[in-house]
């Protein structure tokens, strides 16, 4: 908590006669000043001050994690024909729209959507309430009976997204964690997922499809969704964030670097390329963008570790969130691959992730 105080110093008048002579005006002056100061003081009390409370030293990640995100509402990820008609298109619906209600009944998952649609089959039409770009709309959607006598909406929908990534850090005091370093996007629609809740859990790497020029590879992993590490509550352009619930890893703490402490030159990343083993791999930071207006792609680097290049071809999907260490500090996290030169990648400053995680 930050306490603001005001010290008011009133200079004594050297001309007592003037003070007494204008006693009424002086009284009114101080009465007005009292009111002004009260308002000023109240303003200081009620105007919020942003104070980031993340720890100066955090636990670095590098572990491969499974991720499950449940969206707010049901996302439309495809439109299909029913008897040569696109019901969704005729209703004005688009990929990425979020269905939030059917006939004024709120729905938050596919099971609820199906139940509501089934109630109104005989009407051949339902009212859909949906969200697009944070604005809400209402439309009518025809239910069309297919050749097998089943009423269909013509919509492909999704309420859950699963994937893998890399844990970036855990704050040992607050137990907040950050991962990925970028937002989760639904592939079909290209829209960022507005999450209701989610979790990170145990995952081990089975193999790697190597990256090549113009084609980023990916980690292949096994999920152990019953072994939950933490709960996810935010999906932002700086990563996913939540509360770590499992036992904290017994690891060395690393100082959180300020952007101006990050240097061009050698650094390392922590990531998993086999099973659950977190390893160090050499990189070279070749460009820094230290600009408050740019909160992503702050670090451009080359992979210089020949073993990593031989086994992965460079940066692969699933490495997002891998911590970047330099000079005994955690300085950032891997976020993107350069498609035309997969041995190059981008990273975000760790400070920006920590601030977003606590904002």
Order of alpha helices (4+ residues) and beta strands (2+ residues): alpha-alpha-beta-beta-alpha-beta-beta-alpha-beta-beta-beta-beta-beta-beta-beta-beta-beta-beta-beta-beta-beta-beta-beta-alpha-beta-beta-beta-beta-alpha
